[in-house]
Amino acid sequence: MADPVVARPKPCLVTLKGGRTYFWCRCGRSANQPFCDGSHKGTGFEPLKVTLREEEEVLLCGCKHTGNAPFCDGTHTNLPGGSPDDDPLSPENLRVPLVTRRQGPRAHLNGGCYVVSPALAEQQERGHLRYSCLVNGELGALYQMQMFFEVAGGASPVLSFGERDVILFVLEGAGSVNISGRKFAVAATDGVYLRPGEALELAPGAGAPLKVFALACPLGELEWPERMLENFDAAWPQRVVPVDAAQRVAMGPRYFQVLVDKRVGSKVITQFIGHIPQSKAAPHRHLYEEAIIVLSGEGCMWTEDCKAPVGAGDVIFLPRKQLHSLEATSEGGMDVVGVICPGDNPSINYYD
């Protein structure tokens, strides 16, 4: 059997009705993509029958090489034309204005997208902990709450996000995190996962503060238990995931490594660390909500008709379906950490 034809190097955004049967084109020859029109006859391919229980907006594979048929799994990003760049010096892009004005720590772009600098955010103190809120429902998020923690001089108070999945990213320093009575050593660039209902306590090592981003899904409030909870979920013993170059996944000229996902128990949030070479991605969208932390390098976040500068330490909030393009302008590119929710695959995107 010959390989399927690449009908289009990007997925198809469609709404499937609950209880209705569809036939996804597997051969790539249909003129009615992503659905079958009978063109597979004589090719050895057969369409795939698809029936969902409830109405759902989905991305069906257009390249026909997915490993999760009929749904997109990001395979198209490594096919010709599947991970296109955009020219930041084109006449159209040169007319796009740069947003330099801020409202407090935030520079606002289109559609609720914004760039926030933790260094400029209002901080609160509680014992050895200083903290600030970067993303929440009042600021436009539908699925996530993101905090920035800095602990110095001793352990933080015990804190919890209640019945929510929580992912931490250690930005700077080393020390430990106590998760509901189980202590783990942590260091810069580690990802950490907490199960719903668990509590945590952060403690810096000697000599330097511990700086940590925390993201909880779904939306909620920070809680302050009087003492450490003893409800560590031992069914998921692995909670700290370090960077491992051997786990990198190519996405065109870019690459990423998943840190925290369903392999360690997280069902609604996925965290990844990645590198963007000096380039500007073509404008695209995601079906998930995303927060991106810039670890190194400089660049611009572009939306429909404006762009904002970004640099190390900045956080970019992207609402679901927001058109965007992240450009790395530094010669050495840009390193980032991303958190998507709800979602499990950061390589899935779509274009208008």
TIZA-543868 format. One record per residue (C-alpha): residue number from 1; residue in one letter; y, z, x. Coordinates in pm, whole numbers. Example, Ala and Ser with C-alpha at 12.3 -4.5 7.8 and 13.67 -1.06 7.14 Angstrom:
<atoms>
@k: 1 r: a Y: -450 Z: 780 X: 1230
@k: 2 r: s Y: -106 Z: 714 X: 1367
</atoms>
This chain:
<atoms>
@k: 1 r: m Y: 0 Z: 0 X: 0
@k: 2 r: a Y: 343 Z: -96 X: 136
@k: 3 r: d Y: 619 Z: 163 X: 170
@k: 4 r: p Y: 849 Z: 201 X: -129
@k: 5 r: v Y: 1180 Z: 20 X: -125
@k: 6 r: v Y: 1486 Z: 238 X: -61
@k: 7 r: a Y: 1663 Z: 176 X: -391
@k: 8 r: r Y: 1970 Z: 369 X: -275
@k: 9 r: p Y: 2020 Z: 607 X: 19
@k: 10 r: k Y: 2139 Z: 886 X: -206
@k: 11 r: p Y: 2008 Z: 1068 X: -515
@k: 12 r: c Y: 2090 Z: 995 X: -878
@k: 13 r: l Y: 2261 Z: 1265 X: -1085
@k: 14 r: v Y: 2114 Z: 1259 X: -1437
@k: 15 r: t Y: 2078 Z: 1490 X: -1735
@k: 16 r: l Y: 1722 Z: 1509 X: -1865
@k: 17 r: k Y: 1669 Z: 1619 X: -2224
@k: 18 r: g Y: 1425 Z: 1901 X: -2286
@k: 19 r: g Y: 1088 Z: 1785 X: -2426
@k: 20 r: r Y: 1159 Z: 1417 X: -2364
@k: 21 r: t Y: 935 Z: 1215 X: -2131
@k: 22 r: y Y: 1086 Z: 1003 X: -1854
@k: 23 r: f Y: 925 Z: 773 X: -1599
@k: 24 r: w Y: 1072 Z: 797 X: -1251
@k: 25 r: c Y: 1057 Z: 479 X: -1045
@k: 26 r: r Y: 831 Z: 536 X: -744
@k: 27 r: c Y: 837 Z: 183 X: -597
@k: 28 r: g Y: 1214 Z: 147 X: -562
@k: 29 r: r Y: 1220 Z: -197 X: -722
@k: 30 r: s Y: 1347 Z: -102 X: -1067
@k: 31 r: a Y: 1686 Z: -233 X: -1173
@k: 32 r: n Y: 1723 Z: 77 X: -1394
@k: 33 r: q Y: 1735 Z: 343 X: -1123
@k: 34 r: p Y: 1615 Z: 609 X: -1107
@k: 35 r: f Y: 1384 Z: 516 X: -1394
@k: 36 r: c Y: 1103 Z: 264 X: -1416
@k: 37 r: d Y: 1158 Z: -82 X: -1569
@k: 38 r: g Y: 810 Z: -221 X: -1502
@k: 39 r: s Y: 893 Z: -383 X: -1167
@k: 40 r: h Y: 611 Z: -190 X: -998
@k: 41 r: k Y: 344 Z: -416 X: -1145
@k: 42 r: g Y: 129 Z: -561 X: -868
@k: 43 r: t Y: 273 Z: -331 X: -599
@k: 44 r: g Y: 12 Z: -56 X: -615
@k: 45 r: f Y: 276 Z: 196 X: -719
@k: 46 r: e Y: 286 Z: 374 X: -1053
@k: 47 r: p Y: 587 Z: 556 X: -1203
@k: 48 r: l Y: 587 Z: 935 X: -1220
@k: 49 r: k Y: 592 Z: 1098 X: -1562
@k: 50 r: v Y: 858 Z: 1370 X: -1592
@k: 51 r: t Y: 902 Z: 1616 X: -1881
@k: 52 r: l Y: 1124 Z: 1924 X: -1865
@k: 53 r: r Y: 1109 Z: 2212 X: -2112
@k: 54 r: e Y: 1485 Z: 2243 X: -2142
@k: 55 r: e Y: 1781 Z: 2013 X: -2085
@k: 56 r: e Y: 1880 Z: 2016 X: -1719
@k: 57 r: e Y: 2113 Z: 1832 X: -1485
@k: 58 r: v Y: 1910 Z: 1722 X: -1183
@k: 59 r: l Y: 1923 Z: 1501 X: -875
@k: 60 r: l Y: 1640 Z: 1247 X: -886
@k: 61 r: c Y: 1540 Z: 1083 X: -559
@k: 62 r: g Y: 1687 Z: 737 X: -503
@k: 63 r: c Y: 1541 Z: 668 X: -158
@k: 64 r: k Y: 1181 Z: 711 X: -284
@k: 65 r: h Y: 1079 Z: 903 X: 29
@k: 66 r: t Y: 1119 Z: 1256 X: -104
@k: 67 r: g Y: 846 Z: 1512 X: -51
@k: 68 r: n Y: 932 Z: 1676 X: -384
@k: 69 r: a Y: 902 Z: 1383 X: -625
@k: 70 r: p Y: 1082 Z: 1307 X: -843
@k: 71 r: f Y: 1356 Z: 1536 X: -715
@k: 72 r: c Y: 1575 Z: 1486 X: -410
@k: 73 r: d Y: 1477 Z: 1698 X: -108
@k: 74 r: g Y: 1740 Z: 1568 X: 135
@k: 75 r: t Y: 1515 Z: 1312 X: 305
@k: 76 r: h Y: 1778 Z: 1044 X: 242
@k: 77 r: t Y: 2013 Z: 1208 X: 496
@k: 78 r: n Y: 1793 Z: 1078 X: 778
@k: 79 r: l Y: 1756 Z: 726 X: 644
@k: 80 r: p Y: 1999 Z: 441 X: 727
@k: 81 r: g Y: 2317 Z: 493 X: 527
@k: 82 r: g Y: 2203 Z: 830 X: 398
@k: 83 r: s Y: 2445 Z: 1047 X: 598
@k: 84 r: p Y: 2764 Z: 840 X: 615
@k: 85 r: d Y: 3081 Z: 939 X: 796
@k: 86 r: d Y: 3435 Z: 883 X: 679
@k: 87 r: d Y: 3727 Z: 764 X: 892
@k: 88 r: p Y: 3998 Z: 1033 X: 899
@k: 89 r: l Y: 4240 Z: 773 X: 1042
@k: 90 r: s Y: 4201 Z: 522 X: 761
@k: 91 r: p Y: 4527 Z: 431 X: 582
@k: 92 r: e Y: 4416 Z: 621 X: 272
@k: 93 r: n Y: 4323 Z: 936 X: 464
@k: 94 r: l Y: 4640 Z: 930 X: 671
@k: 95 r: r Y: 4835 Z: 970 X: 345
@k: 96 r: v Y: 4648 Z: 1290 X: 250
@k: 97 r: p Y: 4882 Z: 1589 X: 296
@k: 98 r: l Y: 4791 Z: 1895 X: 501
@k: 99 r: v Y: 4809 Z: 2226 X: 309
@k: 100 r: t Y: 4971 Z: 2485 X: 534
@k: 101 r: r Y: 5118 Z: 2716 X: 269
@k: 102 r: r Y: 4907 Z: 3020 X: 184
@k: 103 r: q Y: 4887 Z: 3259 X: -106
@k: 104 r: g Y: 4809 Z: 3575 X: 86
@k: 105 r: p Y: 4506 Z: 3497 X: 304
@k: 106 r: r Y: 4413 Z: 3180 X: 112
@k: 107 r: a Y: 4505 Z: 2814 X: 135
@k: 108 r: h Y: 4418 Z: 2650 X: -199
@k: 109 r: l Y: 4285 Z: 2297 X: -236
@k: 110 r: n Y: 4156 Z: 2103 X: -539
@k: 111 r: g Y: 3923 Z: 2235 X: -804
@k: 112 r: g Y: 3922 Z: 2601 X: -705
@k: 113 r: c Y: 3824 Z: 2530 X: -345
@k: 114 r: y Y: 4007 Z: 2743 X: -88
@k: 115 r: v Y: 4008 Z: 2851 X: 275
@k: 116 r: v Y: 4039 Z: 3226 X: 332
@k: 117 r: s Y: 4103 Z: 3406 X: 662
@k: 118 r: p Y: 3942 Z: 3753 X: 677
@k: 119 r: a Y: 4194 Z: 3856 X: 942
@k: 120 r: l Y: 4472 Z: 3815 X: 681
@k: 121 r: a Y: 4285 Z: 3970 X: 386
@k: 122 r: e Y: 4379 Z: 4313 X: 253
@k: 123 r: q Y: 4140 Z: 4575 X: 390
@k: 124 r: q Y: 4022 Z: 4905 X: 251
@k: 125 r: e Y: 3872 Z: 5194 X: 446
@k: 126 r: r Y: 3588 Z: 5429 X: 369
@k: 127 r: g Y: 3472 Z: 5649 X: 655
@k: 128 r: h Y: 3387 Z: 5430 X: 954
@k: 129 r: l Y: 3391 Z: 5117 X: 737
@k: 130 r: r Y: 3674 Z: 4873 X: 684
@k: 131 r: y Y: 3609 Z: 4605 X: 425
@k: 132 r: s Y: 3773 Z: 4323 X: 233
@k: 133 r: c Y: 3673 Z: 4096 X: -56
@k: 134 r: l Y: 3684 Z: 3724 X: 21
@k: 135 r: v Y: 3511 Z: 3564 X: -280
@k: 136 r: n Y: 3451 Z: 3697 X: -631
@k: 137 r: g Y: 3475 Z: 3607 X: -999
@k: 138 r: e Y: 3848 Z: 3670 X: -1018
@k: 139 r: l Y: 3892 Z: 3417 X: -738
@k: 140 r: g Y: 3689 Z: 3147 X: -914
@k: 141 r: a Y: 3328 Z: 3213 X: -818
@k: 142 r: l Y: 3060 Z: 3184 X: -1083
@k: 143 r: y Y: 2762 Z: 3303 X: -880
@k: 144 r: q Y: 2868 Z: 3502 X: -576
@k: 145 r: m Y: 3065 Z: 3790 X: -432
@k: 146 r: q Y: 3140 Z: 3783 X: -58
@k: 147 r: m Y: 3267 Z: 4074 X: 149
@k: 148 r: f Y: 3364 Z: 4122 X: 513
@k: 149 r: f Y: 3262 Z: 4450 X: 678
@k: 150 r: e Y: 3376 Z: 4599 X: 1007
@k: 151 r: v Y: 3212 Z: 4921 X: 1127
@k: 152 r: a Y: 3335 Z: 5113 X: 1432
@k: 153 r: g Y: 3292 Z: 5463 X: 1571
@k: 154 r: g Y: 2988 Z: 5557 X: 1364
@k: 155 r: a Y: 2767 Z: 5456 X: 1072
@k: 156 r: s Y: 2915 Z: 5322 X: 751
@k: 157 r: p Y: 2879 Z: 5501 X: 418
@k: 158 r: v Y: 2575 Z: 5403 X: 214
@k: 159 r: l Y: 2659 Z: 5107 X: -7
@k: 160 r: s Y: 2483 Z: 4883 X: -253
@k: 161 r: f Y: 2541 Z: 4570 X: -459
@k: 162 r: g Y: 2314 Z: 4694 X: -737
@k: 163 r: e Y: 2048 Z: 4468 X: -887
@k: 164 r: r Y: 2145 Z: 4163 X: -685
@k: 165 r: d Y: 2007 Z: 3958 X: -397
@k: 166 r: v Y: 2216 Z: 4018 X: -85
@k: 167 r: i Y: 2239 Z: 3824 X: 240
@k: 168 r: l Y: 2419 Z: 3951 X: 551
@k: 169 r: f Y: 2533 Z: 3754 X: 853
@k: 170 r: v Y: 2615 Z: 3942 X: 1174
@k: 171 r: l Y: 2930 Z: 3781 X: 1312
@k: 172 r: e Y: 2997 Z: 4004 X: 1611
@k: 173 r: g Y: 2846 Z: 4305 X: 1785
@k: 174 r: a Y: 2504 Z: 4464 X: 1770
@k: 175 r: g Y: 2360 Z: 4773 X: 1610
@k: 176 r: s Y: 2136 Z: 4850 X: 1317
@k: 177 r: v Y: 2109 Z: 4812 X: 943
@k: 178 r: n Y: 1927 Z: 5070 X: 736
@k: 179 r: i Y: 1784 Z: 4908 X: 423
@k: 180 r: s Y: 1676 Z: 5173 X: 173
@k: 181 r: g Y: 1518 Z: 5390 X: 443
@k: 182 r: r Y: 1388 Z: 5115 X: 675
@k: 183 r: k Y: 1596 Z: 5059 X: 990
@k: 184 r: f Y: 1629 Z: 4722 X: 1165
@k: 185 r: a Y: 1803 Z: 4630 X: 1490
@k: 186 r: v Y: 2056 Z: 4347 X: 1448
@k: 187 r: a Y: 2271 Z: 4133 X: 1677
@k: 188 r: a Y: 2525 Z: 3854 X: 1646
@k: 189 r: t Y: 2407 Z: 3544 X: 1453
@k: 190 r: d Y: 2122 Z: 3729 X: 1278
@k: 191 r: g Y: 2069 Z: 3676 X: 907
@k: 192 r: v Y: 1958 Z: 3978 X: 700
@k: 193 r: y Y: 1817 Z: 3998 X: 347
@k: 194 r: l Y: 1825 Z: 4282 X: 91
@k: 195 r: r Y: 1620 Z: 4284 X: -226
@k: 196 r: p Y: 1784 Z: 4368 X: -561
@k: 197 r: g Y: 1847 Z: 4739 X: -601
@k: 198 r: e Y: 1826 Z: 4824 X: -231
@k: 199 r: a Y: 2104 Z: 5003 X: -42
@k: 200 r: l Y: 2229 Z: 4959 X: 315
@k: 201 r: e Y: 2400 Z: 5145 X: 593
@k: 202 r: l Y: 2550 Z: 4965 X: 894
@k: 203 r: a Y: 2574 Z: 5129 X: 1237
@k: 204 r: p Y: 2737 Z: 4971 X: 1544
@k: 205 r: g Y: 2593 Z: 4989 X: 1891
@k: 206 r: a Y: 2782 Z: 5140 X: 2181
@k: 207 r: g Y: 3116 Z: 4996 X: 2281
@k: 208 r: a Y: 3202 Z: 4739 X: 2014
@k: 209 r: p Y: 3244 Z: 4725 X: 1636
@k: 210 r: l Y: 2987 Z: 4558 X: 1415
@k: 211 r: k Y: 3132 Z: 4274 X: 1206
@k: 212 r: v Y: 2926 Z: 4149 X: 914
@k: 213 r: f Y: 2966 Z: 3910 X: 621
@k: 214 r: a Y: 2781 Z: 4007 X: 302
@k: 215 r: l Y: 2716 Z: 3785 X: 2
@k: 216 r: a Y: 2565 Z: 3903 X: -326
@k: 217 r: c Y: 2439 Z: 3691 X: -615
@k: 218 r: p Y: 2495 Z: 3710 X: -908
@k: 219 r: l Y: 2845 Z: 3848 X: -943
@k: 220 r: g Y: 2883 Z: 4224 X: -942
@k: 221 r: e Y: 3061 Z: 4523 X: -797
@k: 222 r: l Y: 3018 Z: 4722 X: -479
@k: 223 r: e Y: 2852 Z: 5060 X: -538
@k: 224 r: w Y: 2857 Z: 5379 X: -326
@k: 225 r: p Y: 2539 Z: 5588 X: -364
@k: 226 r: e Y: 2576 Z: 5950 X: -254
@k: 227 r: r Y: 2274 Z: 5921 X: -23
@k: 228 r: m Y: 2044 Z: 5652 X: 111
@k: 229 r: l Y: 1803 Z: 5517 X: -149
@k: 230 r: e Y: 1433 Z: 5526 X: -61
@k: 231 r: n Y: 1326 Z: 5213 X: -247
@k: 232 r: f Y: 1260 Z: 4960 X: 32
@k: 233 r: d Y: 1046 Z: 4677 X: -108
@k: 234 r: a Y: 755 Z: 4675 X: 140
@k: 235 r: a Y: 613 Z: 4361 X: -20
@k: 236 r: w Y: 878 Z: 4178 X: 183
@k: 237 r: p Y: 877 Z: 4350 X: 526
@k: 238 r: q Y: 1061 Z: 4079 X: 723
@k: 239 r: r Y: 1434 Z: 4116 X: 665
@k: 240 r: v Y: 1606 Z: 4000 X: 986
@k: 241 r: v Y: 1593 Z: 3632 X: 1086
@k: 242 r: p Y: 1732 Z: 3532 X: 1429
@k: 243 r: v Y: 1854 Z: 3191 X: 1538
@k: 244 r: d Y: 1570 Z: 2977 X: 1672
@k: 245 r: a Y: 1651 Z: 2629 X: 1805
@k: 246 r: a Y: 1290 Z: 2523 X: 1742
@k: 247 r: q Y: 1353 Z: 2561 X: 1367
@k: 248 r: r Y: 1642 Z: 2316 X: 1352
@k: 249 r: v Y: 1635 Z: 2040 X: 1093
@k: 250 r: a Y: 1822 Z: 1715 X: 1154
@k: 251 r: m Y: 2060 Z: 1591 X: 885
@k: 252 r: g Y: 2190 Z: 1264 X: 1022
@k: 253 r: p Y: 2399 Z: 1347 X: 1331
@k: 254 r: r Y: 2419 Z: 1712 X: 1220
@k: 255 r: y Y: 2157 Z: 1984 X: 1224
@k: 256 r: f Y: 2090 Z: 2319 X: 1063
@k: 257 r: q Y: 1841 Z: 2605 X: 1067
@k: 258 r: v Y: 1762 Z: 2801 X: 755
@k: 259 r: l Y: 1792 Z: 3174 X: 826
@k: 260 r: v Y: 1729 Z: 3349 X: 496
@k: 261 r: d Y: 1552 Z: 3191 X: 200
@k: 262 r: k Y: 1247 Z: 3234 X: -23
@k: 263 r: r Y: 1022 Z: 3284 X: 282
@k: 264 r: v Y: 1162 Z: 3637 X: 315
@k: 265 r: g Y: 1203 Z: 3697 X: -58
@k: 266 r: s Y: 1540 Z: 3545 X: -150
@k: 267 r: k Y: 1498 Z: 3340 X: -465
@k: 268 r: v Y: 1858 Z: 3256 X: -552
@k: 269 r: i Y: 2050 Z: 3254 X: -220
@k: 270 r: t Y: 1984 Z: 3047 X: 92
@k: 271 r: q Y: 2160 Z: 3102 X: 424
@k: 272 r: f Y: 2171 Z: 2849 X: 708
@k: 273 r: i Y: 2340 Z: 2806 X: 1045
@k: 274 r: g Y: 2433 Z: 2461 X: 1167
@k: 275 r: h Y: 2635 Z: 2232 X: 1391
@k: 276 r: i Y: 2875 Z: 1951 X: 1299
@k: 277 r: p Y: 2967 Z: 1709 X: 1579
@k: 278 r: q Y: 3321 Z: 1577 X: 1608
@k: 279 r: s Y: 3329 Z: 1371 X: 1288
@k: 280 r: k Y: 3424 Z: 1369 X: 921
@k: 281 r: a Y: 3148 Z: 1354 X: 662
@k: 282 r: a Y: 3189 Z: 1118 X: 369
@k: 283 r: p Y: 3317 Z: 1302 X: 58
@k: 284 r: h Y: 3025 Z: 1439 X: -140
@k: 285 r: r Y: 2925 Z: 1708 X: -390
@k: 286 r: h Y: 2654 Z: 1971 X: -440
@k: 287 r: l Y: 2496 Z: 2118 X: -752
@k: 288 r: y Y: 2520 Z: 2463 X: -596
@k: 289 r: e Y: 2811 Z: 2693 X: -513
@k: 290 r: e Y: 2871 Z: 2731 X: -140
@k: 291 r: a Y: 3057 Z: 2949 X: 108
@k: 292 r: i Y: 3093 Z: 2828 X: 467
@k: 293 r: i Y: 3187 Z: 3053 X: 761
@k: 294 r: v Y: 3334 Z: 2874 X: 1062
@k: 295 r: l Y: 3189 Z: 3028 X: 1378
@k: 296 r: s Y: 3348 Z: 2805 X: 1641
@k: 297 r: g Y: 3562 Z: 2495 X: 1669
@k: 298 r: e Y: 3844 Z: 2362 X: 1457
@k: 299 r: g Y: 3878 Z: 2107 X: 1183
@k: 300 r: c Y: 3986 Z: 2036 X: 827
@k: 301 r: m Y: 3840 Z: 2087 X: 483
@k: 302 r: w Y: 3919 Z: 1785 X: 265
@k: 303 r: t Y: 3909 Z: 1770 X: -115
@k: 304 r: e Y: 4031 Z: 1498 X: -354
@k: 305 r: d Y: 4394 Z: 1466 X: -246
@k: 306 r: c Y: 4465 Z: 1735 X: 14
@k: 307 r: k Y: 4321 Z: 1901 X: 321
@k: 308 r: a Y: 4357 Z: 2237 X: 494
@k: 309 r: p Y: 4305 Z: 2338 X: 857
@k: 310 r: v Y: 4006 Z: 2558 X: 938
@k: 311 r: g Y: 3910 Z: 2745 X: 1253
@k: 312 r: a Y: 3678 Z: 3011 X: 1385
@k: 313 r: g Y: 3660 Z: 3309 X: 1148
@k: 314 r: d Y: 3772 Z: 3121 X: 837
@k: 315 r: v Y: 3563 Z: 3112 X: 521
@k: 316 r: i Y: 3559 Z: 2809 X: 289
@k: 317 r: f Y: 3471 Z: 2858 X: -77
@k: 318 r: l Y: 3334 Z: 2552 X: -260
@k: 319 r: p Y: 3276 Z: 2560 X: -636
@k: 320 r: r Y: 2976 Z: 2377 X: -776
@k: 321 r: k Y: 3029 Z: 1997 X: -789
@k: 322 r: q Y: 3356 Z: 2013 X: -594
@k: 323 r: l Y: 3422 Z: 1690 X: -402
@k: 324 r: h Y: 3472 Z: 1779 X: -36
@k: 325 r: s Y: 3435 Z: 1672 X: 324
@k: 326 r: l Y: 3433 Z: 1901 X: 627
@k: 327 r: e Y: 3578 Z: 1745 X: 941
@k: 328 r: a Y: 3521 Z: 1882 X: 1290
@k: 329 r: t Y: 3812 Z: 1787 X: 1517
@k: 330 r: s Y: 3713 Z: 1984 X: 1828
@k: 331 r: e Y: 3556 Z: 1777 X: 2104
@k: 332 r: g Y: 3254 Z: 2008 X: 2106
@k: 333 r: g Y: 3220 Z: 2001 X: 1729
@k: 334 r: m Y: 3198 Z: 2297 X: 1496
@k: 335 r: d Y: 2935 Z: 2566 X: 1435
@k: 336 r: v Y: 2910 Z: 2706 X: 1083
@k: 337 r: v Y: 2707 Z: 2941 X: 867
@k: 338 r: g Y: 2662 Z: 2844 X: 505
@k: 339 r: v Y: 2536 Z: 3030 X: 201
@k: 340 r: i Y: 2436 Z: 2840 X: -112
@k: 341 r: c Y: 2361 Z: 2990 X: -453
@k: 342 r: p Y: 2175 Z: 2924 X: -659
@k: 343 r: g Y: 1987 Z: 2686 X: -433
@k: 344 r: d Y: 1725 Z: 2652 X: -162
@k: 345 r: n Y: 1802 Z: 2331 X: 29
@k: 346 r: p Y: 2139 Z: 2276 X: 205
@k: 347 r: s Y: 2060 Z: 1911 X: 282
@k: 348 r: i Y: 2076 Z: 1799 X: -83
@k: 349 r: n Y: 2405 Z: 1632 X: -171
@k: 350 r: y Y: 2524 Z: 1347 X: -385
@k: 351 r: y Y: 2806 Z: 1096 X: -391
@k: 352 r: d Y: 3012 Z: 957 X: -676
</atoms>
